[in-house]
Amino acid sequence: METGVILKVENLNVELEGEKILENLSFEVGEGEVLTVLGPNGAGKTVLLKTLLGLFPFTGKISWQPGFRISYVPQRMPFAKDVPLSVKEFFELKKASVETIKEVLVSVGLKEEILKKKIGDLSSGQFQRVLIGWALVSNPQVLLFDEPTTGVDIGGQESIYNLLGKLKSERGLTIILVTHDLSIVYRLATNCLCLNKEMLCYSIPTELTPERLSQLYGGEIKLFQHNHE
């Protein structure tokens, strides 16, 4: 594998229960980059992440740089909020030390007092930060995020994305991020993968023209620039 390339995907195909989910995908991710994956519902985005983790059968080639630690934050974990565990007990399932847990909580912007709370009593934003902290406990070099702000209010969404940018900067993380938020794409992404079962584009964010987005999502797309304070 080329120097600096963490992940290389070549001619990836995934078929589940007789249905083609992903067709002939080829792309690569360099160390420290942020790859955003865009596409409509049912485009195969979540399947792509799970396939990269080895959870689905495929044809083609997926090559990870040997020795790199990878963590995954799923789109939803509704069952977790029904588990009668405190945040501290939830982290201890990973056999993390108290010192590691406290360090991770600080890095995701949570106070130590939250350890006493039940998982089911957390707000959606707090729960998402706990899941990100859970992923960080193993000190990964690569993080895969599947729409990390699903179910989080607008203000919380902004703070979660700010957190991702902070973690990337502080920890030198490589990130693969599924999102529908174009403002985040333009702010954080190194490259973009436009996906609707097959790859419609693989480019830098500035090449995401309204025409390309219209092809991806269907209908007319208008882009408006706005600044985040």
PyRosetta script that sets phi, psi and omega in degrees:
from pyrosetta import init, pose_from_sequence

init()
pose = pose_from_sequence("METGVILKVENLNVELEGEKILENLSFEVGEGEVLTVLGPNGAGKTVLLKTLLGLFPFTGKISWQPGFRISYVPQRMPFAKDVPLSVKEFFELKKASVETIKEVLVSVGLKEEILKKKIGDLSSGQFQRVLIGWALVSNPQVLLFDEPTTGVDIGGQESIYNLLGKLKSERGLTIILVTHDLSIVYRLATNCLCLNKEMLCYSIPTELTPERLSQLYGGEIKLFQHNHE")
pose.set_psi(1, 145.0)
pose.set_omega(1, -178.0)
pose.set_phi(2, -62.3)
pose.set_psi(2, 148.3)
pose.set_omega(2, 177.8)
pose.set_phi(3, -59.5)
pose.set_psi(3, 132.2)
pose.set_omega(3, 177.7)
pose.set_phi(4, 88.5)
pose.set_psi(4, -9.1)
pose.set_omega(4, 178.7)
pose.set_phi(5, -92.1)
pose.set_psi(5, 121.4)
pose.set_omega(5, -179.7)
pose.set_phi(6, -88.8)
pose.set_psi(6, -37.0)
pose.set_omega(6, -176.5)
pose.set_phi(7, -135.9)
pose.set_psi(7, 132.5)
pose.set_omega(7, 173.9)
pose.set_phi(8, -130.5)
pose.set_psi(8, 124.8)
pose.set_omega(8, -179.4)
pose.set_phi(9, -115.5)
pose.set_psi(9, 129.9)
pose.set_omega(9, -177.6)
pose.set_phi(10, -131.0)
pose.set_psi(10, 121.4)
pose.set_omega(10, 174.6)
pose.set_phi(11, 49.2)
pose.set_psi(11, 49.4)
pose.set_omega(11, -177.9)
pose.set_phi(12, -77.1)
pose.set_psi(12, 128.6)
pose.set_omega(12, 175.8)
pose.set_phi(13, -131.0)
pose.set_psi(13, 136.1)
pose.set_omega(13, 177.4)
pose.set_phi(14, -130.6)
pose.set_psi(14, 128.0)
pose.set_omega(14, 176.4)
pose.set_phi(15, -126.7)
pose.set_psi(15, 125.2)
pose.set_omega(15, -179.2)
pose.set_phi(16, -122.8)
pose.set_psi(16, 126.1)
pose.set_omega(16, 179.7)
pose.set_phi(17, 50.8)
pose.set_psi(17, 41.5)
pose.set_omega(17, 176.7)
pose.set_phi(18, 81.4)
pose.set_psi(18, -0.6)
pose.set_omega(18, -179.7)
pose.set_phi(19, -107.2)
pose.set_psi(19, 131.9)
pose.set_omega(19, 176.2)
pose.set_phi(20, -75.1)
pose.set_psi(20, 119.1)
pose.set_omega(20, -177.7)
pose.set_phi(21, -100.2)
pose.set_psi(21, -42.1)
pose.set_omega(21, 178.2)
pose.set_phi(22, -131.8)
pose.set_psi(22, 137.8)
pose.set_omega(22, -176.5)
pose.set_phi(23, -130.9)
pose.set_psi(23, 119.7)
pose.set_omega(23, 168.4)
pose.set_phi(24, 52.8)
pose.set_psi(24, 50.6)
pose.set_omega(24, 178.0)
pose.set_phi(25, -87.4)
pose.set_psi(25, 134.2)
pose.set_omega(25, 174.3)
pose.set_phi(26, -139.0)
pose.set_psi(26, 124.9)
pose.set_omega(26, 177.6)
pose.set_phi(27, -165.2)
pose.set_psi(27, 171.2)
pose.set_omega(27, 176.3)
pose.set_phi(28, -142.4)
pose.set_psi(28, 159.1)
pose.set_omega(28, -179.2)
pose.set_phi(29, -129.9)
pose.set_psi(29, 125.4)
pose.set_omega(29, 179.5)
pose.set_phi(30, -90.1)
pose.set_psi(30, 159.8)
pose.set_omega(30, -179.8)
pose.set_phi(31, -60.3)
pose.set_psi(31, 131.2)
pose.set_omega(31, 178.9)
pose.set_phi(32, 83.1)
pose.set_psi(32, -0.3)
pose.set_omega(32, -179.8)
pose.set_phi(33, -84.8)
pose.set_psi(33, 162.8)
pose.set_omega(33, 171.9)
pose.set_phi(34, -120.3)
pose.set_psi(34, 112.6)
pose.set_omega(34, 175.8)
pose.set_phi(35, -100.2)
pose.set_psi(35, 120.5)
pose.set_omega(35, 175.1)
pose.set_phi(36, -99.1)
pose.set_psi(36, 139.6)
pose.set_omega(36, 179.8)
pose.set_phi(37, -112.0)
pose.set_psi(37, 118.5)
pose.set_omega(37, -176.9)
pose.set_phi(38, -113.7)
pose.set_psi(38, 150.2)
pose.set_omega(38, 175.1)
pose.set_phi(39, 164.0)
pose.set_psi(39, 160.0)
pose.set_omega(39, -179.4)
pose.set_phi(40, -69.9)
pose.set_psi(40, 169.8)
pose.set_omega(40, 175.3)
pose.set_phi(41, -59.2)
pose.set_psi(41, 137.6)
pose.set_omega(41, -179.7)
pose.set_phi(42, 83.6)
pose.set_psi(42, 8.8)
pose.set_omega(42, -176.9)
pose.set_phi(43, -78.9)
pose.set_psi(43, -13.5)
pose.set_omega(43, -179.2)
pose.set_phi(44, 101.9)
pose.set_psi(44, 14.7)
pose.set_omega(44, -175.3)
pose.set_phi(45, -65.7)
pose.set_psi(45, -49.1)
pose.set_omega(45, 179.9)
pose.set_phi(46, -66.1)
pose.set_psi(46, -38.7)
pose.set_omega(46, 177.1)
pose.set_phi(47, -60.3)
pose.set_psi(47, -39.2)
pose.set_omega(47, 178.3)
pose.set_phi(48, -59.9)
pose.set_psi(48, -49.8)
pose.set_omega(48, -178.7)
pose.set_phi(49, -60.2)
pose.set_psi(49, -45.1)
pose.set_omega(49, -178.3)
pose.set_phi(50, -67.7)
pose.set_psi(50, -31.6)
pose.set_omega(50, 176.4)
pose.set_phi(51, -69.2)
pose.set_psi(51, -39.1)
pose.set_omega(51, 176.7)
pose.set_phi(52, -61.6)
pose.set_psi(52, -27.2)
pose.set_omega(52, 178.7)
pose.set_phi(53, -87.0)
pose.set_psi(53, -1.9)
pose.set_omega(53, 178.1)
pose.set_phi(54, 84.8)
pose.set_psi(54, 20.4)
pose.set_omega(54, -175.8)
pose.set_phi(55, -92.5)
pose.set_psi(55, -15.0)
pose.set_omega(55, 178.4)
pose.set_phi(56, -126.6)
pose.set_psi(56, 147.9)
pose.set_omega(56, 175.8)
pose.set_phi(57, -69.8)
pose.set_psi(57, 151.4)
pose.set_omega(57, -178.2)
pose.set_phi(58, -155.2)
pose.set_psi(58, 165.2)
pose.set_omega(58, 166.6)
pose.set_phi(59, -117.9)
pose.set_psi(59, 158.5)
pose.set_omega(59, -173.3)
pose.set_phi(60, 107.0)
pose.set_psi(60, -154.3)
pose.set_omega(60, -175.0)
pose.set_phi(61, -140.8)
pose.set_psi(61, 129.4)
pose.set_omega(61, 172.9)
pose.set_phi(62, -120.6)
pose.set_psi(62, 116.9)
pose.set_omega(62, -177.0)
pose.set_phi(63, -120.2)
pose.set_psi(63, 111.2)
pose.set_omega(63, 173.2)
pose.set_phi(64, -95.0)
pose.set_psi(64, 144.7)
pose.set_omega(64, 173.8)
pose.set_phi(65, -61.2)
pose.set_psi(65, 125.6)
pose.set_omega(65, -177.7)
pose.set_phi(66, -57.7)
pose.set_psi(66, 140.3)
pose.set_omega(66, 173.8)
pose.set_phi(67, 90.5)
pose.set_psi(67, -8.8)
pose.set_omega(67, -179.0)
pose.set_phi(68, -79.6)
pose.set_psi(68, 135.7)
pose.set_omega(68, 179.1)
pose.set_phi(69, -90.1)
pose.set_psi(69, 132.7)
pose.set_omega(69, -173.6)
pose.set_phi(70, -123.7)
pose.set_psi(70, 134.7)
pose.set_omega(70, 173.7)
pose.set_phi(71, -126.0)
pose.set_psi(71, 158.0)
pose.set_omega(71, -173.2)
pose.set_phi(72, -133.3)
pose.set_psi(72, 130.6)
pose.set_omega(72, 173.2)
pose.set_phi(73, -110.8)
pose.set_psi(73, 110.7)
pose.set_omega(73, -175.1)
pose.set_phi(74, -72.4)
pose.set_psi(74, 166.9)
pose.set_omega(74, -179.7)
pose.set_phi(75, -65.8)
pose.set_psi(75, -44.5)
pose.set_omega(75, -179.1)
pose.set_phi(76, -141.8)
pose.set_psi(76, 143.5)
pose.set_omega(76, 171.3)
pose.set_phi(77, -135.7)
pose.set_psi(77, 59.6)
pose.set_omega(77, -174.6)
pose.set_phi(78, -60.6)
pose.set_psi(78, -31.2)
pose.set_omega(78, -179.3)
pose.set_phi(79, -63.9)
pose.set_psi(79, -30.8)
pose.set_omega(79, -176.5)
pose.set_phi(80, -63.3)
pose.set_psi(80, -34.5)
pose.set_omega(80, -178.6)
pose.set_phi(81, -72.4)
pose.set_psi(81, -13.7)
pose.set_omega(81, 177.7)
pose.set_phi(82, -91.7)
pose.set_psi(82, -8.2)
pose.set_omega(82, -179.0)
pose.set_phi(83, -79.7)
pose.set_psi(83, 128.8)
pose.set_omega(83, -176.6)
pose.set_phi(84, -77.5)
pose.set_psi(84, 64.1)
pose.set_omega(84, 180.0)
pose.set_phi(85, -121.7)
pose.set_psi(85, 149.9)
pose.set_omega(85, 168.7)
pose.set_phi(86, -80.6)
pose.set_psi(86, 166.9)
pose.set_omega(86, 177.2)
pose.set_phi(87, -60.3)
pose.set_psi(87, -40.7)
pose.set_omega(87, 179.3)
pose.set_phi(88, -60.8)
pose.set_psi(88, -45.5)
pose.set_omega(88, 179.7)
pose.set_phi(89, -65.8)
pose.set_psi(89, -34.7)
pose.set_omega(89, 178.4)
pose.set_phi(90, -61.7)
pose.set_psi(90, -45.1)
pose.set_omega(90, 178.9)
pose.set_phi(91, -68.8)
pose.set_psi(91, -33.8)
pose.set_omega(91, -178.3)
pose.set_phi(92, -67.7)
pose.set_psi(92, -17.0)
pose.set_omega(92, 175.1)
pose.set_phi(93, -61.2)
pose.set_psi(93, -24.2)
pose.set_omega(93, 177.3)
pose.set_phi(94, -92.3)
pose.set_psi(94, 7.8)
pose.set_omega(94, 179.9)
pose.set_phi(95, 58.1)
pose.set_psi(95, 35.5)
pose.set_omega(95, 178.8)
pose.set_phi(96, -81.9)
pose.set_psi(96, 144.4)
pose.set_omega(96, 177.4)
pose.set_phi(97, -74.0)
pose.set_psi(97, 159.8)
pose.set_omega(97, 178.4)
pose.set_phi(98, -59.6)
pose.set_psi(98, -39.9)
pose.set_omega(98, -179.6)
pose.set_phi(99, -62.7)
pose.set_psi(99, -43.1)
pose.set_omega(99, 179.3)
pose.set_phi(100, -64.7)
pose.set_psi(100, -42.0)
pose.set_omega(100, -180.0)
pose.set_phi(101, -61.1)
pose.set_psi(101, -46.1)
pose.set_omega(101, -179.4)
pose.set_phi(102, -63.2)
pose.set_psi(102, -40.9)
pose.set_omega(102, 179.2)
pose.set_phi(103, -62.6)
pose.set_psi(103, -43.1)
pose.set_omega(103, -179.7)
pose.set_phi(104, -66.1)
pose.set_psi(104, -41.0)
pose.set_omega(104, 179.2)
pose.set_phi(105, -59.1)
pose.set_psi(105, -42.7)
pose.set_omega(105, 178.0)
pose.set_phi(106, -61.7)
pose.set_psi(106, -41.8)
pose.set_omega(106, -175.8)
pose.set_phi(107, -67.6)
pose.set_psi(107, -27.0)
pose.set_omega(107, 179.4)
pose.set_phi(108, -101.0)
pose.set_psi(108, 10.0)
pose.set_omega(108, 172.8)
pose.set_phi(109, 78.7)
pose.set_psi(109, 29.0)
pose.set_omega(109, 177.8)
pose.set_phi(110, -115.0)
pose.set_psi(110, 148.3)
pose.set_omega(110, 179.6)
pose.set_phi(111, -88.5)
pose.set_psi(111, 155.5)
pose.set_omega(111, -176.6)
pose.set_phi(112, -58.6)
pose.set_psi(112, -28.8)
pose.set_omega(112, -177.7)
pose.set_phi(113, -60.6)
pose.set_psi(113, -21.8)
pose.set_omega(113, -177.0)
pose.set_phi(114, -67.9)
pose.set_psi(114, -17.8)
pose.set_omega(114, 179.7)
pose.set_phi(115, -59.3)
pose.set_psi(115, -28.1)
pose.set_omega(115, -177.6)
pose.set_phi(116, -81.3)
pose.set_psi(116, -16.2)
pose.set_omega(116, -176.7)
pose.set_phi(117, -74.6)
pose.set_psi(117, 150.1)
pose.set_omega(117, 172.3)
pose.set_phi(118, -76.5)
pose.set_psi(118, 143.6)
pose.set_omega(118, 179.0)
pose.set_phi(119, -53.3)
pose.set_psi(119, -41.4)
pose.set_omega(119, -177.5)
pose.set_phi(120, -68.8)
pose.set_psi(120, -13.5)
pose.set_omega(120, -179.2)
pose.set_phi(121, -94.7)
pose.set_psi(121, -1.4)
pose.set_omega(121, -178.0)
pose.set_phi(122, -77.9)
pose.set_psi(122, 149.8)
pose.set_omega(122, 170.6)
pose.set_phi(123, -71.5)
pose.set_psi(123, 165.7)
pose.set_omega(123, -179.5)
pose.set_phi(124, -60.6)
pose.set_psi(124, -39.0)
pose.set_omega(124, 179.1)
pose.set_phi(125, -67.5)
pose.set_psi(125, -42.0)
pose.set_omega(125, 177.6)
pose.set_phi(126, -63.7)
pose.set_psi(126, -42.6)
pose.set_omega(126, -179.4)
pose.set_phi(127, -62.1)
pose.set_psi(127, -40.6)
pose.set_omega(127, 179.3)
pose.set_phi(128, -64.4)
pose.set_psi(128, -39.9)
pose.set_omega(128, 177.8)
pose.set_phi(129, -65.9)
pose.set_psi(129, -37.5)
pose.set_omega(129, 176.7)
pose.set_phi(130, -62.5)
pose.set_psi(130, -41.9)
pose.set_omega(130, 178.7)
pose.set_phi(131, -64.0)
pose.set_psi(131, -39.1)
pose.set_omega(131, 177.7)
pose.set_phi(132, -65.6)
pose.set_psi(132, -42.4)
pose.set_omega(132, 176.3)
pose.set_phi(133, -60.8)
pose.set_psi(133, -40.6)
pose.set_omega(133, 176.5)
pose.set_phi(134, -56.9)
pose.set_psi(134, -41.8)
pose.set_omega(134, 179.9)
pose.set_phi(135, -69.3)
pose.set_psi(135, -28.6)
pose.set_omega(135, -176.3)
pose.set_phi(136, -83.1)
pose.set_psi(136, -15.2)
pose.set_omega(136, -175.8)
pose.set_phi(137, -56.4)
pose.set_psi(137, -36.4)
pose.set_omega(137, -179.0)
pose.set_phi(138, -82.4)
pose.set_psi(138, 8.4)
pose.set_omega(138, 178.1)
pose.set_phi(139, 53.3)
pose.set_psi(139, 57.4)
pose.set_omega(139, -177.0)
pose.set_phi(140, -73.8)
pose.set_psi(140, 160.8)
pose.set_omega(140, 171.8)
pose.set_phi(141, -102.0)
pose.set_psi(141, -18.9)
pose.set_omega(141, 179.8)
pose.set_phi(142, -127.9)
pose.set_psi(142, 132.0)
pose.set_omega(142, 176.8)
pose.set_phi(143, -120.6)
pose.set_psi(143, 131.4)
pose.set_omega(143, 174.5)
pose.set_phi(144, -108.1)
pose.set_psi(144, 123.7)
pose.set_omega(144, -178.8)
pose.set_phi(145, -119.0)
pose.set_psi(145, 128.0)
pose.set_omega(145, 177.2)
pose.set_phi(146, -107.3)
pose.set_psi(146, 95.9)
pose.set_omega(146, -179.3)
pose.set_phi(147, 45.6)
pose.set_psi(147, 69.1)
pose.set_omega(147, -171.8)
pose.set_phi(148, -66.2)
pose.set_psi(148, -10.1)
pose.set_omega(148, -179.0)
pose.set_phi(149, -108.1)
pose.set_psi(149, 12.6)
pose.set_omega(149, 177.1)
pose.set_phi(150, -58.8)
pose.set_psi(150, 126.0)
pose.set_omega(150, 178.7)
pose.set_phi(151, 82.8)
pose.set_psi(151, 1.2)
pose.set_omega(151, 179.6)
pose.set_phi(152, -99.1)
pose.set_psi(152, 140.6)
pose.set_omega(152, -179.0)
pose.set_phi(153, -66.0)
pose.set_psi(153, 166.1)
pose.set_omega(153, -172.5)
pose.set_phi(154, -56.9)
pose.set_psi(154, -46.8)
pose.set_omega(154, 179.2)
pose.set_phi(155, -62.7)
pose.set_psi(155, -38.5)
pose.set_omega(155, 178.2)
pose.set_phi(156, -67.8)
pose.set_psi(156, -35.5)
pose.set_omega(156, 178.0)
pose.set_phi(157, -59.9)
pose.set_psi(157, -45.5)
pose.set_omega(157, -179.1)
pose.set_phi(158, -61.8)
pose.set_psi(158, -42.1)
pose.set_omega(158, -178.4)
pose.set_phi(159, -69.5)
pose.set_psi(159, -33.6)
pose.set_omega(159, 177.2)
pose.set_phi(160, -65.2)
pose.set_psi(160, -43.6)
pose.set_omega(160, 179.5)
pose.set_phi(161, -67.9)
pose.set_psi(161, -36.2)
pose.set_omega(161, 173.8)
pose.set_phi(162, -60.6)
pose.set_psi(162, -38.9)
pose.set_omega(162, 178.6)
pose.set_phi(163, -62.4)
pose.set_psi(163, -42.7)
pose.set_omega(163, 179.4)
pose.set_phi(164, -60.7)
pose.set_psi(164, -42.6)
pose.set_omega(164, 177.9)
pose.set_phi(165, -62.4)
pose.set_psi(165, -40.6)
pose.set_omega(165, 178.9)
pose.set_phi(166, -64.8)
pose.set_psi(166, -44.6)
pose.set_omega(166, -179.4)
pose.set_phi(167, -64.8)
pose.set_psi(167, -39.7)
pose.set_omega(167, 178.0)
pose.set_phi(168, -59.7)
pose.set_psi(168, -44.7)
pose.set_omega(168, -177.7)
pose.set_phi(169, -67.7)
pose.set_psi(169, -46.2)
pose.set_omega(169, -174.4)
pose.set_phi(170, -73.8)
pose.set_psi(170, -36.3)
pose.set_omega(170, -173.4)
pose.set_phi(171, -105.9)
pose.set_psi(171, -3.7)
pose.set_omega(171, -179.2)
pose.set_phi(172, 63.6)
pose.set_psi(172, 34.7)
pose.set_omega(172, -175.1)
pose.set_phi(173, -72.9)
pose.set_psi(173, 150.0)
pose.set_omega(173, 165.0)
pose.set_phi(174, -98.0)
pose.set_psi(174, 132.3)
pose.set_omega(174, -172.5)
pose.set_phi(175, -127.0)
pose.set_psi(175, 134.2)
pose.set_omega(175, 168.3)
pose.set_phi(176, -115.7)
pose.set_psi(176, 118.8)
pose.set_omega(176, -167.1)
pose.set_phi(177, -127.7)
pose.set_psi(177, 120.6)
pose.set_omega(177, 171.3)
pose.set_phi(178, -89.0)
pose.set_psi(178, 125.6)
pose.set_omega(178, -178.4)
pose.set_phi(179, -155.2)
pose.set_psi(179, 156.8)
pose.set_omega(179, 172.0)
pose.set_phi(180, -105.5)
pose.set_psi(180, -4.3)
pose.set_omega(180, -172.5)
pose.set_phi(181, -87.1)
pose.set_psi(181, 103.9)
pose.set_omega(181, -176.5)
pose.set_phi(182, -67.4)
pose.set_psi(182, -28.5)
pose.set_omega(182, 179.3)
pose.set_phi(183, -64.3)
pose.set_psi(183, -34.9)
pose.set_omega(183, 177.5)
pose.set_phi(184, -71.5)
pose.set_psi(184, -37.0)
pose.set_omega(184, 177.0)
pose.set_phi(185, -57.8)
pose.set_psi(185, -48.8)
pose.set_omega(185, -177.5)
pose.set_phi(186, -68.9)
pose.set_psi(186, -28.6)
pose.set_omega(186, -177.4)
pose.set_phi(187, -83.6)
pose.set_psi(187, -41.2)
pose.set_omega(187, -170.6)
pose.set_phi(188, -107.4)
pose.set_psi(188, -29.8)
pose.set_omega(188, -166.8)
pose.set_phi(189, -72.3)
pose.set_psi(189, 142.5)
pose.set_omega(189, 168.0)
pose.set_phi(190, -89.2)
pose.set_psi(190, -44.5)
pose.set_omega(190, 177.7)
pose.set_phi(191, -138.1)
pose.set_psi(191, 160.0)
pose.set_omega(191, 179.7)
pose.set_phi(192, -127.2)
pose.set_psi(192, 138.0)
pose.set_omega(192, 174.3)
pose.set_phi(193, -114.0)
pose.set_psi(193, 113.8)
pose.set_omega(193, 178.0)
pose.set_phi(194, -90.9)
pose.set_psi(194, 118.9)
pose.set_omega(194, -169.2)
pose.set_phi(195, -127.9)
pose.set_psi(195, 129.0)
pose.set_omega(195, 167.1)
pose.set_phi(196, -144.2)
pose.set_psi(196, 72.7)
pose.set_omega(196, -173.2)
pose.set_phi(197, 71.7)
pose.set_psi(197, -41.1)
pose.set_omega(197, 170.2)
pose.set_phi(198, -117.7)
pose.set_psi(198, 164.7)
pose.set_omega(198, -177.3)
pose.set_phi(199, -81.9)
pose.set_psi(199, 117.5)
pose.set_omega(199, 179.2)
pose.set_phi(200, -91.5)
pose.set_psi(200, -25.1)
pose.set_omega(200, 173.5)
pose.set_phi(201, -162.6)
pose.set_psi(201, 154.2)
pose.set_omega(201, 174.5)
pose.set_phi(202, -143.5)
pose.set_psi(202, 104.4)
pose.set_omega(202, -167.7)
pose.set_phi(203, -155.4)
pose.set_psi(203, 174.2)
pose.set_omega(203, 171.7)
pose.set_phi(204, -77.1)
pose.set_psi(204, 156.5)
pose.set_omega(204, -174.4)
pose.set_phi(205, -56.0)
pose.set_psi(205, -36.4)
pose.set_omega(205, -176.8)
pose.set_phi(206, -67.1)
pose.set_psi(206, -13.5)
pose.set_omega(206, 178.0)
pose.set_phi(207, -93.2)
pose.set_psi(207, 5.4)
pose.set_omega(207, 175.8)
pose.set_phi(208, -80.6)
pose.set_psi(208, 82.3)
pose.set_omega(208, -178.4)
pose.set_phi(209, -78.6)
pose.set_psi(209, 159.3)
pose.set_omega(209, 174.8)
pose.set_phi(210, -54.5)
pose.set_psi(210, -33.9)
pose.set_omega(210, 179.7)
pose.set_phi(211, -65.0)
pose.set_psi(211, -42.9)
pose.set_omega(211, 178.8)
pose.set_phi(212, -66.0)
pose.set_psi(212, -42.4)
pose.set_omega(212, -179.7)
pose.set_phi(213, -67.0)
pose.set_psi(213, -35.4)
pose.set_omega(213, 177.3)
pose.set_phi(214, -65.1)
pose.set_psi(214, -40.2)
pose.set_omega(214, 176.7)
pose.set_phi(215, -63.3)
pose.set_psi(215, -36.9)
pose.set_omega(215, -176.8)
pose.set_phi(216, -73.2)
pose.set_psi(216, -49.2)
pose.set_omega(216, -173.2)
pose.set_phi(217, -99.0)
pose.set_psi(217, -17.4)
pose.set_omega(217, -175.8)
pose.set_phi(218, 83.9)
pose.set_psi(218, 146.1)
pose.set_omega(218, -179.8)
pose.set_phi(219, 81.2)
pose.set_psi(219, 177.2)
pose.set_omega(219, -177.9)
pose.set_phi(220, -82.7)
pose.set_psi(220, 133.6)
pose.set_omega(220, 179.7)
pose.set_phi(221, -116.8)
pose.set_psi(221, 130.0)
pose.set_omega(221, 175.0)
pose.set_phi(222, -118.3)
pose.set_psi(222, 138.0)
pose.set_omega(222, 179.6)
pose.set_phi(223, -107.8)
pose.set_psi(223, 137.1)
pose.set_omega(223, 177.6)
pose.set_phi(224, -127.1)
pose.set_psi(224, 130.7)
pose.set_omega(224, 178.3)
pose.set_phi(225, -85.1)
pose.set_psi(225, 136.9)
pose.set_omega(225, 173.8)
pose.set_phi(226, -149.4)
pose.set_psi(226, 154.3)
pose.set_omega(226, -175.9)
pose.set_phi(227, -103.6)
pose.set_psi(227, 147.2)
pose.set_omega(227, 174.7)
pose.set_phi(228, -103.1)
pose.set_psi(228, 130.4)
pose.set_omega(228, 177.6)
pose.set_phi(229, -81.9)
pose.dump_pdb("model.pdb")
